[in-house]
Amino acid sequence: MHTWWVVLGLGGAGASLGILLVQVLFWQRLRRVDGDPVGILTQGVAVAWVGVPLCALHVTLFLLLTQLDQPGWWLGGVATVLSVPIRRLLNLKAISVVLRRVGYEHGPVVDRDGVRVDQQPYWALVRSWYRHEYSGKAVADVVAIKLIGLLVHLMLWPLAALGAQASHVLMCQDPCDALGHSTDGHERPGDAFRALGSPYVRFAAGDLR
């Protein structure tokens, strides 16, 4: 049985590193082609703020699984559940960095209160996002979906962790995905941001902080 846990742990760690490698290679390819300045900037920010930290967390959890066997499985599940708000904080940090450097042809990105996101301090953005996430229309549905998601994270944490690592690097690059809420009352979360038009780089991508 121990062999199974070792195989699962090493396989999961390898998969997590592989996801990060693909993300970095994609960013490097964008830089070589040099035809998408917005993509170069947003992918770099996403990898730095979301891809690398999530990979480090997941590799650690998978390696613990090789040492702790079944207790490591439940430890990984609990840690993955607890990492859900951490992922959100990383996502919001990435989009806050992106929006300080990327503009949109039809105006700045604003939250549901009409406040410009690129001018908000990071923790003000965090408070605003959580307040809007749990207020508005169909809040009960949002909470129910999140509870189901947490159960999936607990019971099937290797799949949930690897899926989140792959998807969150994409999600944090676009205000539709990073800032949209099901409680906004639109057909899809983030619909209010879809009318912003094409993005363009306002400032060069030097420091990713």
Beta strands, then each sheet from edge to edge (+ up, - down):
strand 1: 102-104
strand 2: 199-201
sheet 1: 1+ 2-
end
